[in-house]
Amino acid sequence: MQTYWDLTEKERAALSYEGVQRYVDAELMLKGVLAVPELELAPVPDMPTPDVVVYRPKASARFGGFDVAFATDDQARAFLELKPFHIVRDWQLGDAQIADRLDDARIEIVPAFTRAAADIFRSKLESIKAAKDENDRRKRARDEQQKKVDQALAGLWEDWHACCAKARKVAAINATREKYLKLAGGDEATAARFLAMVHSEAELAEAAEWGGDKPTPSAVPAAPTNVNEIPF
Protein backbone atom coordinates (compact mmCIF):
# COMPACT_ATOMS: atom_id res chain seq x y z
CA MET A 1 0.00 0.00 0.00
CA GLN A 2 1.42 3.35 -1.03
CA THR A 3 0.64 6.33 1.15
CA TYR A 4 1.01 10.04 0.51
CA TRP A 5 4.16 10.05 2.65
CA ASP A 6 5.82 7.40 0.47
CA LEU A 7 6.09 10.00 -2.30
CA THR A 8 8.98 12.42 -2.61
CA GLU A 9 8.42 16.13 -2.08
CA LYS A 10 8.58 16.67 -5.81
CA GLU A 11 6.02 13.92 -6.43
CA ARG A 12 3.73 15.34 -3.76
CA ALA A 13 3.95 18.80 -5.31
CA ALA A 14 3.01 17.35 -8.70
CA LEU A 15 -0.27 15.99 -7.30
CA SER A 16 -3.46 17.81 -8.16
CA TYR A 17 -6.03 18.48 -5.44
CA GLU A 18 -7.94 15.42 -6.66
CA GLY A 19 -4.70 13.44 -6.61
CA VAL A 20 -4.16 14.19 -2.93
CA GLN A 21 -7.75 13.19 -2.24
CA ARG A 22 -6.91 9.66 -3.38
CA TYR A 23 -4.59 9.31 -0.38
CA VAL A 24 -7.12 10.53 2.19
CA ASP A 25 -8.62 7.13 3.02
CA ALA A 26 -5.17 5.58 3.55
CA GLU A 27 -4.17 8.52 5.77
CA LEU A 28 -7.27 8.09 7.91
CA MET A 29 -6.62 4.35 8.16
CA LEU A 30 -3.05 4.99 9.33
CA LYS A 31 -4.32 7.47 11.94
CA GLY A 32 -7.09 5.13 13.13
CA VAL A 33 -9.83 7.58 12.24
CA LEU A 34 -13.09 6.69 10.52
CA ALA A 35 -14.24 8.71 7.52
CA VAL A 36 -17.24 10.94 8.08
CA PRO A 37 -20.38 8.98 7.12
CA GLU A 38 -23.07 10.55 5.02
CA LEU A 39 -25.61 12.22 7.27
CA GLU A 40 -28.90 10.34 7.37
CA LEU A 41 -31.67 12.15 9.20
CA ALA A 42 -34.70 10.58 10.82
CA PRO A 43 -37.99 11.52 9.14
CA VAL A 44 -39.83 14.26 10.99
CA PRO A 45 -43.66 13.98 11.01
CA ASP A 46 -45.63 16.95 9.73
CA MET A 47 -46.64 19.46 12.36
CA PRO A 48 -50.40 19.61 13.07
CA THR A 49 -52.09 22.86 12.18
CA PRO A 50 -52.31 25.26 15.15
CA ASP A 51 -55.89 26.04 16.10
CA VAL A 52 -55.54 29.71 17.11
CA VAL A 53 -53.69 32.86 16.11
CA VAL A 54 -52.46 35.17 18.87
CA TYR A 55 -50.85 38.61 18.87
CA ARG A 56 -47.55 38.83 20.71
CA PRO A 57 -45.78 42.09 21.59
CA LYS A 58 -42.19 41.89 20.37
CA ALA A 59 -39.72 44.14 22.12
CA SER A 60 -37.16 44.52 19.32
CA ALA A 61 -34.72 42.58 17.21
CA ARG A 62 -32.46 42.48 20.27
CA PHE A 63 -34.88 41.13 22.85
CA GLY A 64 -37.41 38.94 21.07
CA GLY A 65 -41.00 38.61 22.21
CA PHE A 66 -42.64 38.83 25.60
CA ASP A 67 -43.94 35.67 27.24
CA VAL A 68 -47.46 37.00 26.79
CA ALA A 69 -49.90 37.17 23.89
CA PHE A 70 -53.39 38.50 23.21
CA ALA A 71 -56.44 37.38 21.31
CA THR A 72 -56.59 40.54 19.19
CA ASP A 73 -54.21 43.06 17.70
CA ASP A 74 -55.99 45.87 19.55
CA GLN A 75 -55.39 44.22 22.91
CA ALA A 76 -51.69 43.79 22.15
CA ARG A 77 -51.37 47.44 21.10
CA ALA A 78 -53.18 48.57 24.23
CA PHE A 79 -50.60 46.66 26.24
CA LEU A 80 -47.73 48.46 24.47
CA GLU A 81 -49.44 51.82 25.08
CA LEU A 82 -48.91 51.19 28.80
CA LYS A 83 -45.17 51.72 28.08
CA PRO A 84 -43.92 48.52 29.72
CA PHE A 85 -40.23 47.89 30.29
CA HIS A 86 -38.41 44.80 29.10
CA ILE A 87 -36.33 43.25 31.90
CA VAL A 88 -33.01 41.93 30.56
CA ARG A 89 -29.63 40.91 31.87
CA ASP A 90 -26.35 42.14 30.46
CA TRP A 91 -23.80 39.34 30.85
CA GLN A 92 -21.04 41.93 31.12
CA LEU A 93 -22.75 43.42 34.18
CA GLY A 94 -23.22 40.21 36.15
CA ASP A 95 -26.57 39.70 37.90
CA ALA A 96 -27.81 43.27 37.39
CA GLN A 97 -31.30 43.35 35.86
CA ILE A 98 -31.81 46.13 33.34
CA ALA A 99 -35.19 47.76 32.60
CA ASP A 100 -34.98 48.65 28.90
CA ARG A 101 -37.48 50.96 27.23
CA LEU A 102 -39.35 49.60 24.21
CA ASP A 103 -38.88 52.36 21.67
CA ASP A 104 -39.16 50.03 18.65
CA ALA A 105 -41.72 47.48 19.87
CA ARG A 106 -44.11 45.86 17.40
CA ILE A 107 -46.74 43.15 17.22
CA GLU A 108 -46.10 39.73 15.69
CA ILE A 109 -48.79 37.23 14.70
CA VAL A 110 -48.15 33.78 16.15
CA PRO A 111 -50.02 30.58 15.17
CA ALA A 112 -50.38 28.58 18.38
CA PHE A 113 -52.10 25.61 19.99
CA THR A 114 -54.59 26.00 22.76
CA ARG A 115 -53.91 23.73 25.71
CA ALA A 116 -56.86 21.54 24.68
CA ALA A 117 -55.50 21.15 21.12
CA ALA A 118 -51.99 20.45 22.46
CA ASP A 119 -53.41 17.63 24.59
CA ILE A 120 -55.20 16.17 21.56
CA PHE A 121 -52.03 16.25 19.47
CA ARG A 122 -49.72 15.33 22.35
CA SER A 123 -48.57 12.02 20.89
CA LYS A 124 -47.76 13.51 17.50
CA LEU A 125 -46.06 16.58 18.99
CA GLU A 126 -43.91 14.31 21.16
CA SER A 127 -42.92 12.22 18.12
CA ILE A 128 -41.93 15.38 16.24
CA LYS A 129 -39.79 16.50 19.18
CA ALA A 130 -38.18 13.06 19.46
CA ALA A 131 -37.32 13.03 15.74
CA LYS A 132 -35.80 16.51 15.89
CA ASP A 133 -33.81 15.64 19.03
CA GLU A 134 -32.48 12.51 17.30
CA ASN A 135 -31.45 14.51 14.24
CA ASP A 136 -29.68 17.03 16.44
CA ARG A 137 -27.82 14.13 18.09
CA ARG A 138 -26.80 12.73 14.69
CA LYS A 139 -25.59 16.14 13.53
CA ARG A 140 -23.52 16.59 16.70
CA ALA A 141 -22.00 13.12 16.26
CA ARG A 142 -21.16 13.88 12.64
CA ASP A 143 -19.62 17.23 13.60
CA GLU A 144 -17.47 15.51 16.21
CA GLN A 145 -16.29 12.94 13.67
CA GLN A 146 -15.58 15.71 11.17
CA LYS A 147 -13.32 17.40 13.75
CA LYS A 148 -11.36 14.16 14.17
CA VAL A 149 -11.00 13.81 10.40
CA ASP A 150 -9.89 17.43 10.01
CA GLN A 151 -7.26 16.96 12.72
CA ALA A 152 -6.04 13.70 11.18
CA LEU A 153 -5.68 15.24 7.71
CA ALA A 154 -4.33 18.63 8.73
CA GLY A 155 -0.70 17.56 8.43
CA LEU A 156 -1.25 16.04 4.99
CA TRP A 157 -2.86 19.18 3.55
CA GLU A 158 -0.32 21.48 5.19
CA ASP A 159 2.51 19.43 3.71
CA TRP A 160 0.91 19.51 0.24
CA HIS A 161 0.60 23.29 0.41
CA ALA A 162 4.25 23.51 1.47
CA CYS A 163 5.37 21.21 -1.35
CA CYS A 164 3.38 23.19 -3.91
CA ALA A 165 4.89 26.43 -2.61
CA LYS A 166 8.36 24.93 -2.89
CA ALA A 167 7.61 23.77 -6.43
CA ARG A 168 6.53 27.28 -7.39
CA LYS A 169 9.69 28.72 -5.87
CA VAL A 170 11.88 26.20 -7.70
CA ALA A 171 10.02 26.90 -10.94
CA ALA A 172 10.61 30.64 -10.50
CA ILE A 173 14.33 30.11 -9.85
CA ASN A 174 14.63 27.87 -12.91
CA ALA A 175 12.78 30.40 -15.04
CA THR A 176 15.18 33.11 -13.88
CA ARG A 177 18.15 30.82 -14.58
CA GLU A 178 16.93 30.20 -18.14
CA LYS A 179 16.39 33.92 -18.65
CA TYR A 180 19.87 34.81 -17.39
CA LEU A 181 21.44 32.03 -19.42
CA LYS A 182 19.83 33.44 -22.55
CA LEU A 183 20.96 36.97 -21.69
CA ALA A 184 24.50 35.66 -21.04
CA GLY A 185 24.61 34.02 -24.46
CA GLY A 186 24.64 30.53 -22.97
CA ASP A 187 27.50 31.19 -20.53
CA GLU A 188 26.61 29.03 -17.47
CA ALA A 189 29.15 30.68 -15.17
CA THR A 190 27.93 34.20 -15.94
CA ALA A 191 24.30 33.21 -15.51
CA ALA A 192 25.10 31.49 -12.20
CA ARG A 193 26.95 34.57 -10.91
CA PHE A 194 24.00 36.87 -11.53
CA LEU A 195 21.53 34.25 -10.24
CA ALA A 196 23.41 34.24 -6.93
CA MET A 197 22.76 37.98 -6.66
CA VAL A 198 18.96 37.54 -6.56
CA HIS A 199 18.63 34.18 -4.77
CA SER A 200 20.24 32.97 -1.56
CA GLU A 201 22.58 30.03 -1.44
CA ALA A 202 19.92 28.05 0.43
CA GLU A 203 17.31 28.77 -2.25
CA LEU A 204 19.66 27.72 -5.02
CA ALA A 205 20.61 24.55 -3.13
CA GLU A 206 16.94 23.76 -2.62
CA ALA A 207 16.27 24.15 -6.34
CA ALA A 208 19.26 21.98 -7.20
CA GLU A 209 18.14 19.35 -4.70
CA TRP A 210 14.95 18.67 -6.66
CA GLY A 211 17.03 17.99 -9.80
CA GLY A 212 15.69 16.03 -12.77
CA ASP A 213 13.01 17.65 -14.84
CA LYS A 214 12.63 21.17 -13.63
CA PRO A 215 9.01 22.12 -12.83
CA THR A 216 7.66 25.12 -14.66
CA PRO A 217 5.04 27.56 -13.33
CA SER A 218 2.37 26.14 -15.65
CA ALA A 219 3.03 22.61 -14.40
CA VAL A 220 2.69 23.43 -10.72
CA PRO A 221 -0.86 22.83 -9.40
CA ALA A 222 -2.55 25.82 -7.81
CA ALA A 223 -3.22 25.03 -4.15
CA PRO A 224 -6.45 26.18 -2.47
CA THR A 225 -5.66 29.12 -0.22
CA ASN A 226 -8.69 28.70 2.05
CA VAL A 227 -8.99 25.57 4.23
CA ASN A 228 -12.77 25.80 3.81
CA GLU A 229 -12.34 24.95 0.13
CA ILE A 230 -11.24 21.44 1.13
CA PRO A 231 -14.46 19.32 1.32
CA PHE A 232 -13.62 16.42 3.60
GIJO-V739737 format. One line per field, one symbol per residue. ss: DSSP state (H for helix, E for strand, C for the rest). phi: phi as a letter, one per 30 degrees, with the letter a starting at -180 (. if undefined). psi: psi as a letter, one per 20 degrees, with the letter a starting at -180 (. if undefined). A space follows every 10 residues. Layout:
ss->???
phi->???
psi->???
This chain:
ss->CCCHHHCCHH HHHCCCHHHH HCCHHHHHHH HCCCCCCCCC CCCCCCCCCC CEEEEEEEEE CCCEECCCCE CCHHHHHHHH HCCCEEEEEC HHHCCCEEEE ECCCCEEEEE EECCHHHHHH CHHHHHHHHH HHHHHHHHHH HHHHHHHHHH HHHHHHHHHH HHHHHHHHHH HHHHHHHHHH HHHCCCCHHH HHHHHHHHCC HHHHHHHHHH CCCCCCHHHC CCCCCCHHHC CC
phi->.ccedddded ddddddeddd edcddddddd dibddddddc cddcedddde cbbbccdcda ddcicddabb dbdddddddd ddhdccdbbc edciddcccc dcdbdbcccb dbcdeddddd ceeddddddd dddddddddd ddddddddde ddcedddddd eddddddddd ddddddeddd ddddiidddd dddddddcbd dddddddddd hhdddcedcd dddeccdddc dd
psi->pprhiiqrgh hhhiqrghgh hiigghghgh ikpqqpqppo qqppqqpqpq irpropppgr hhharqlqrq hrhgghhhgh iilqqoprpo hijcjpppop qmhkqrpqpo prprhghhhg jggghhhggg ghgghgghgg gghghhgggg ghighghggg ggghggghgg ggghggghgh hghjkjoggg ghghhihiqr hgghhgghhh abppqqhiip qpqpiphiio n.
